C-alpha cells in the first residue's frame, strides 16, 4: 500500500489551522480547531471525522499543500467514522469495480478520457473534438470518489491498475503520451492525488479547460458570442487543482459569456450536495443547494455550466426549475461555434 506524503511537523507548527477554521460546514474557532486537529494527528477520534461533509475544500485551504483532507479520510477509515452508510459504500465499491473487459485499442491524439461516464460520448463531437479518440469505462475509472466514502484503501488498490490500463491498452501501444481529462476528477487524480499517495503517472494529463481554451483560440473567427450571464458550478475535485480556474474565465471570454460575480464561487464555492445526500444528511444538502441556486438566480444567470458529470446530474433539474439551462461547459462552447440546438 502506498503511503501518504504528509509532514506532521508542518501541521503541528501551523498557527492558523486554515483547514478547519475556514471550513464552511463545521463551526470551529481557532482554539477548538487546534484541539480537534491535534486529536486527528494523534490518531484519535474527533468530531471533525463525523461532521466532515467531504467537500475537499480543506485541501485547497492549506497554505502548505500538506494534504489535510487526505489525512482526515485516512483517519475516518482507520476509526470507522464512515461519512456514508456502510451498505451504500459496499454497494458503490462493488458497482464501480473494474470489469476486466478492456481490449487494446489504437488511439490517436487528442485522446479524451471519459472515465466512468462513457454515456457522455455524445458531447465529444463537432469542431472542438475533430479527430479525437474517446475512451472510458469502469476499467479506466480514476477512483477518486472514494475520498467521499472514507475509502482511501480502495484508491490505493485500484488506481495503479487503472494507470496501467491506460498505458498498456491505449497510450503506450499508440505512441501517445498525453491524456485529455474530460472532468476535474481525473485531472485532480493524476496531477495531485496520485503524487500525494506516491503513485507514478507516466503520461501527461491535460485538463479539459486547457484543451478547450486552445481549440477555441484556434476557432476564434467562427465563434458567435453567447452574450448571456453564466453561473459556473465548481466541483469538489477542482479544490485539488485550483490552478486550473483561470481557464474558466478565459473560456468565458472567448465564447462571449458573462460571468457575474457570485457569493458562492472560487474558494467560497458550494458543492452540489450529492454526497451530502448520500450521507443521509438531507436537511444539510437541501440548505446547501438552496443557497447555491438562490445565488445563481440572484445574478440573473441564463445558464448554469458544469464540468463534473455528477454535479450536472444532481443539480440539472433544480437549475431548470429556476429558469436556467443546465449545460456541460463543452456543450456551451459548441453552442458558441454554432453547433447544438440549445437556447
matplotlib code that plots the C-alpha trace (Angstrom):
import matplotlib.pyplot as plt

x = [0.0, 1.3, 1.9, 0.5, 3.2, 2.3, 4.5, 3.1, 5.6, 4.0, 0.6, 2.0, 3.6, 0.6, -0.8, -4.0, -5.3, -6.9, -8.1, -10.6, -11.2, -12.2, -14.5, -17.9, -19.7, -18.1, -18.1, -14.8, -12.8, -9.0, -8.6, -11.3, -9.8, -6.3, -7.7, -9.5, -6.6, -4.2, -6.6, -6.5, -2.7, -2.6, -4.9, -7.7, -11.4, -12.5, -15.9, -14.3, -14.3, -18.0, -19.1, -17.0, -19.1, -16.1, -16.2, -12.4, -12.1, -9.6, -7.2, -7.3, -7.3, -4.0, -1.3, 1.4, -0.2, 0.2, -2.9, -5.0, -8.1, -6.4, -5.3, -8.8, -10.1, -7.3, -8.4, -12.0, -11.2, -8.9, -11.5, -14.6, -16.0, -17.9, -19.4, -21.7, -23.7, -21.7, -24.2, -24.3, -20.5, -20.2, -22.7, -20.9, -17.5, -18.9, -20.7, -17.7, -15.2, -13.2, -14.9, -11.8, -13.4, -10.9, -9.4, -6.2, -7.1, -5.0, -5.8, -4.6, -4.3, -6.2, -7.3, -10.4, -10.8, -14.5, -13.5, -16.7, -19.0, -18.9, -22.5, -21.3, -19.6, -22.3, -20.7, -17.4, -18.2, -18.0, -15.1, -13.7, -13.1, -12.4, -10.3, -10.4, -10.2, -12.7, -12.0, -13.8, -15.4, -15.0, -11.6, -10.5, -12.3, -10.0, -11.5, -11.1, -14.7, -13.7, -12.5, -16.2, -16.6, -13.6, -12.1, -8.5, -7.6, -9.7, -7.9, -4.6, -5.6, -7.3, -5.6, -2.3, -4.2, -6.2, -3.0, -1.5, -4.7, -4.5, -0.9, -1.0, -4.2, -4.2, -1.4, 1.8, 0.6, -0.3, 2.7, 0.6, 1.8, -1.0, -4.5, -7.3, -9.2, -12.9, -13.6, -11.8, -11.9, -9.4, -7.1, -7.0, -6.3, -3.4, -1.8, -2.4, -3.8, -1.6, 1.7, 0.4, 0.0, 3.3, 1.7, 3.6, 1.7, 3.7, 1.6, 0.8, -2.7, -4.3, -7.3, -10.3, -10.3, -6.8, -7.8, -10.9, -9.0, -6.5, -9.2, -11.4, -8.5, -7.8, -11.5, -11.9, -13.2, -16.1, -17.4, -20.8, -20.8, -23.2, -24.0, -25.6, -24.9, -23.5, -23.0, -20.2, -20.7, -17.3, -16.9, -15.4, -12.5, -11.4, -10.4, -7.4, -6.3, -7.3, -4.6, -7.0, -9.6, -8.1, -9.1, -12.8, -12.5, -10.5, -13.2, -16.0, -14.1, -13.5, -17.2, -18.6, -20.2, -20.7, -19.6, -21.3, -19.7, -21.4, -21.1, -20.6, -17.7, -14.0, -12.7, -16.2, -17.9, -20.5, -20.7, -23.7, -24.9, -25.0, -22.5, -24.3, -27.5, -25.6, -24.6, -28.4, -28.0, -30.9, -31.5, -27.9, -28.0, -31.2, -29.7, -26.5, -28.4, -30.8, -28.0, -26.2, -29.2, -30.5, -27.1, -27.2, -30.7, -29.9, -27.3, -29.7, -27.8, -29.3, -27.1, -25.5, -22.4, -20.9, -17.7, -18.4, -21.0, -22.2, -22.8, -24.7, -26.9, -27.6, -28.5, -29.8, -33.4, -33.3, -31.4, -34.1, -36.8, -35.2, -35.4, -31.7, -30.4, -28.0, -25.2, -21.8, -19.1, -18.0, -21.6, -21.8, -18.6, -20.2, -23.2, -20.8, -19.5, -23.0, -23.4, -26.2, -29.7, -30.0, -31.4]
y = [0.0, 3.5, 5.9, 9.5, 12.1, 14.1, 16.0, 16.1, 18.7, 21.2, 20.7, 20.8, 24.2, 25.6, 28.7, 29.4, 25.8, 27.1, 23.6, 23.7, 27.4, 28.1, 25.1, 26.1, 23.3, 22.8, 25.8, 25.9, 28.8, 28.7, 27.0, 24.4, 23.8, 23.3, 20.8, 18.8, 18.7, 17.5, 14.6, 13.8, 14.0, 11.6, 9.1, 9.7, 10.3, 13.8, 15.5, 16.6, 13.0, 12.7, 16.1, 16.4, 16.7, 15.6, 18.7, 18.7, 22.4, 22.0, 20.6, 23.9, 26.0, 24.5, 27.0, 24.3, 21.8, 19.2, 17.2, 17.6, 16.2, 13.0, 12.6, 13.2, 10.5, 8.1, 8.7, 8.2, 4.8, 3.8, 4.7, 3.5, 7.0, 6.4, 9.5, 7.4, 4.4, 1.2, -0.7, 2.1, 2.2, -1.5, -1.3, 1.5, -0.2, -3.3, -1.4, 0.7, -2.2, -2.8, -5.2, -6.7, -6.4, -3.9, -4.6, -3.0, -0.2, 2.0, 5.7, 9.0, 12.4, 14.0, 11.2, 12.2, 10.1, 10.0, 7.9, 6.1, 8.3, 6.8, 7.8, 11.4, 10.5, 12.4, 15.6, 14.7, 15.9, 18.8, 21.2, 21.2, 17.4, 16.7, 13.6, 12.8, 9.3, 8.6, 6.1, 5.3, 2.7, 1.2, -0.2, 3.5, 4.8, 7.2, 6.1, 9.5, 9.4, 7.1, 10.2, 10.9, 7.4, 7.3, 4.6, 5.7, 2.0, 1.4, 4.2, 2.8, -0.6, 0.3, 3.5, 1.9, -0.7, 2.0, 3.8, 0.5, 0.0, 3.5, 2.9, -0.8, -0.8, 2.7, 5.1, 3.1, 0.9, 4.0, 6.1, 8.8, 10.4, 12.9, 12.3, 14.9, 14.6, 15.3, 16.3, 17.6, 14.2, 12.6, 15.6, 16.0, 12.3, 12.2, 15.5, 15.9, 12.8, 10.2, 12.1, 12.6, 8.9, 8.1, 6.6, 7.2, 8.7, 8.0, 10.2, 13.9, 14.7, 17.7, 19.5, 19.9, 23.6, 24.0, 21.9, 23.9, 27.2, 26.1, 24.9, 27.9, 30.2, 28.3, 28.6, 32.2, 33.6, 31.1, 32.0, 33.6, 35.2, 33.7, 37.2, 35.8, 35.5, 32.1, 30.7, 28.1, 25.2, 24.5, 20.8, 19.4, 17.9, 21.2, 22.1, 19.8, 21.8, 25.5, 26.5, 25.5, 28.1, 30.9, 28.8, 29.2, 33.0, 32.6, 30.2, 32.6, 35.5, 33.5, 32.5, 35.9, 34.6, 36.9, 35.6, 37.7, 37.9, 35.5, 34.9, 31.1, 30.8, 30.5, 29.4, 30.0, 27.7, 25.2, 21.6, 20.1, 18.3, 14.8, 13.3, 15.0, 13.3, 10.0, 10.6, 10.9, 14.4, 15.7, 18.8, 19.9, 19.0, 21.0, 24.0, 23.9, 23.5, 26.3, 28.8, 27.9, 28.1, 31.3, 32.8, 31.8, 33.1, 36.4, 37.3, 36.6, 33.6, 32.2, 29.1, 27.1, 25.4, 22.2, 20.3, 17.4, 14.9, 14.1, 17.8, 18.0, 15.0, 16.2, 19.8, 19.9, 19.5, 22.1, 24.5, 24.1, 24.8, 28.1, 29.0, 28.4, 26.0, 23.3, 22.5, 21.0, 23.5, 21.7, 21.9, 25.6, 26.1, 24.1, 26.5, 29.4, 27.6, 27.3, 23.7, 22.1, 23.2, 24.6, 28.0]
z = [0.0, -0.9, 1.9, 2.0, 1.6, 4.6, 7.1, 10.6, 11.7, 9.4, 10.9, 14.5, 13.9, 11.9, 13.7, 11.7, 11.2, 7.9, 7.1, 9.9, 10.8, 7.2, 6.9, 5.5, 7.3, 10.7, 13.1, 15.0, 16.5, 16.4, 19.8, 19.1, 15.7, 17.2, 19.8, 17.2, 14.8, 17.5, 18.1, 14.4, 14.3, 17.3, 15.5, 18.0, 17.3, 16.6, 15.9, 12.6, 11.4, 11.9, 10.8, 7.7, 4.5, 2.4, 0.2, -0.4, 0.5, 3.3, 0.7, -1.0, 2.2, 3.4, 2.5, 2.8, 0.4, 3.2, 2.3, 5.4, 3.7, 2.7, 6.3, 7.5, 5.1, 6.3, 9.9, 9.1, 7.6, 10.4, 13.1, 11.1, 11.1, 7.9, 6.2, 4.1, 5.4, 5.1, 3.0, 0.4, 0.4, -0.2, -3.0, -4.7, -4.4, -6.0, -8.7, -9.7, -9.7, -12.8, -15.2, -16.8, -20.2, -21.6, -25.1, -26.5, -29.0, -31.1, -30.4, -31.8, -30.2, -28.8, -26.5, -24.5, -21.3, -20.1, -17.1, -15.8, -17.9, -21.4, -21.8, -22.3, -25.6, -27.4, -26.2, -27.9, -31.4, -33.7, -34.4, -30.9, -30.9, -34.6, -34.9, -31.2, -29.8, -27.0, -24.2, -20.9, -18.7, -15.2, -16.1, -16.6, -13.5, -11.6, -8.2, -6.6, -5.5, -2.6, -0.8, -0.2, 1.3, 3.6, 1.5, 0.6, 0.7, -2.5, -4.2, -3.3, -4.5, -7.8, -9.1, -10.1, -12.1, -13.9, -14.8, -16.1, -18.2, -19.7, -20.7, -21.7, -23.6, -25.2, -24.8, -24.9, -27.8, -29.7, -29.0, -27.3, -24.1, -23.3, -22.0, -22.0, -18.8, -19.5, -15.9, -12.8, -11.0, -13.4, -13.7, -9.9, -9.5, -11.9, -11.1, -7.3, -5.6, -7.2, -6.4, -2.8, -2.5, -4.1, -7.3, -10.5, -13.5, -16.7, -19.1, -19.2, -18.0, -19.8, -18.2, -20.4, -19.8, -21.2, -24.2, -24.8, -24.5, -27.1, -29.5, -29.1, -29.8, -33.0, -34.0, -32.7, -36.1, -36.0, -32.6, -32.2, -28.7, -26.1, -24.8, -21.7, -18.0, -17.0, -13.5, -13.1, -10.7, -9.3, -8.4, -5.2, -7.2, -8.5, -5.0, -5.7, -8.7, -8.2, -10.6, -13.4, -12.6, -14.7, -17.8, -16.9, -17.3, -20.5, -21.9, -20.9, -22.6, -25.8, -26.1, -25.1, -21.9, -19.0, -15.6, -12.9, -9.5, -7.1, -3.3, -3.7, -6.2, -6.1, -2.7, -1.3, -3.8, -2.6, -3.6, -5.4, -2.3, -3.9, -1.4, 1.5, 0.4, 0.2, 3.8, 4.5, 5.7, 3.6, 5.5, 5.1, 1.4, 0.9, 2.6, 0.6, -2.7, -1.9, -1.0, -4.2, -6.5, -4.9, -5.6, -9.2, -9.7, -7.9, -10.5, -13.4, -14.8, -18.0, -18.0, -15.2, -16.6, -15.3, -15.7, -13.2, -14.5, -11.0, -10.3, -13.5, -12.8, -9.2, -9.9, -13.5, -12.6, -9.8, -12.1, -14.8, -12.3, -11.6, -15.2, -16.1, -18.6, -17.1, -19.5, -19.7, -20.4, -23.6, -24.9, -24.2, -26.2, -29.1, -29.0, -29.4, -32.5, -34.0, -33.0, -31.0, -30.5, -27.0, -26.4]

ax = plt.figure().add_subplot(projection="3d")
ax.plot(x, y, z, "-o")
ax.set_aspect("equal")
plt.show()
